Amino acid sequence: MISKQATKAWRRAAEELGIEVIAPFTFVVGERAHTCAAWVGRFGGARGTLVLLVEPPSFALDRELITDAEREGYKWSAVNSALYSEFDRALFIEALRDWTYVGAAASRPNWLPPQEQ
């Protein structure tokens, strides 16, 4: 189940940080439709990064979703739903820097240091 708070937080990240986000995001592979908390463009890889929510204490992942995401060329990141249910600028920037910006230099967000081009 996708958290409405998390999708709202990622939409706010798009506004505040000037990044491309679709939240929630659904992709289809064959007969399977997978819904993620968000898709973030220009970070992680050419097709962007899928944001997957995991919950403590198990932090369980949907292996079929991950397999299909990788097959389709998406990067993915599992984030703690408790931490990413509200927009925290520093936390979201930390995740985005970890994923690495892969877009055009002209579209690079101004909060990323030049060495991360």
Helices and strands as residue ranges (DSSP letters): H 4-17, E 21-22, E 25-29, E 32-36, E 38-40, E 49-54, H 63-71, E 75-80, H 89-99, G 105-107, G 114-116
